Amino acid sequence: MLTEINPKLPMRNKAITMDFYLNKLGFQEFGSADYDGYLMVQKDGIQIHFFEFKELDPKENYGQVYIRTDDINELFNFAKMQNVNSTELVCKPWKQREFSIHDPDNNLLTFGQGI
């Protein structure tokens, strides 16, 4: 049956997206092939895939991914040390501590941990 999910998000520029995820968020490139217009990154147990969409208007991009973590404090502090623009770390009514980051194409990454 279902074993994992790898979200696919739009990107305008592969080099900019790769730089953000690898150098700001600590992901690694997944796979050894360099696919034209496609990027796969991984960190710990997750992968995110990106497809090229050069005409993307970031103001009209509503791509979102919710990523669960087992150490929200460490992840939040890492994002702050990397000078990644994020929301504050807050407790939500649905019993999650969360913060969010927008990538260069306005894809929303929300990180959460159960309280």
N, C-alpha and C positions, 0 to 999 in steps of 0.2 A: 504494500500500500504506500501511502505518501511518506517520504523520508526526509525531505528538505525543501526549502524554497530559496530561489536566487532571483531577487527582484531585478528588473531591467529598467533603467532610468535613462532619460535623454541627456545628451551632452552636445555642446556646440563645438568644442575644441578638445580633442583627445589629450594633447600635451598639457593643457591647463587643468583638465579633470584629473589626469594622472598625477600631476604635481601636487594638487590639493590633497588627494586621498593618500598618496604615499608619503609626502613630506609634512603634511599638517596633521593628518589623522592616524598615521602609523600603519596603514594598510600595506600589503605587498601585492605586486602584480601576480595574477594567477595564470599559470600555463606558460609554455615556452614560445608559442607562436604569436606573432604580431599581426593581428587581423586588422585590415583596413576598416576604419569606421566602427570598431568594436573594442571594448576594453573590459577586462575582468579583474577585479581586485578582491583580496581576502584579508581577513584579520581574525585570528582565533578560529572560531567555528563557523564564520559566516562569509558569504561571497555577495558582492554586488556587481551586476553587469551593467554596462552602458552602451547605448547605440548612438551613432552619430545622427544629429538632427541640426544641421547648420542653420536652418531658418528659425530655430526655436527663439521665441521671445520670452526671456526669463520672467517677465511680468505676467505672462499667461501660462507659466508652467506650474502645475499643481502636483508634480511627482512627490510622493511621500513614502517613507519607510519607517516602521517602528522596530527598533532593535532592543531586545532585552539584554541586560547585563547582570552580572553577579557582583559588580563593584562600581556602582554609580559614582561614588566619591572620587575614586582614582581616575575614572574616565573623564569626569568633569574637570578635575584639576589638570589632567593632561591637556585637555582642550584649551584651558586658560593659559597654560604655559606655552602653548603653540600659537597664542594670540589668535585663536579661532573665535570669530564672533558668534556667541551663543546666547541663548536665553539664560536666565538664572535657574539654578537647581531648586525645584519646588515640589512640595507634596500635593498630589492631586486627590480629589474625592474618590477616585476609583482605586485608591490604595497603591499608588505608584509614586516613586520619586522620579522626576523627569527633567530633562533639559533638551533643547533642540538646537540644531545647526542648519543653516542654509549653505549648500555648496555653491560654486560659481555659476551654476545654471538655475539656481533657485529651487533645486530639489531639497525637500525638507527631511532631515534625519532626526528622528526623535529617539532618545535613549531613555530607557526606563528600567527600574528595579522595584520589585514588590516590597511593600513595607511590612 
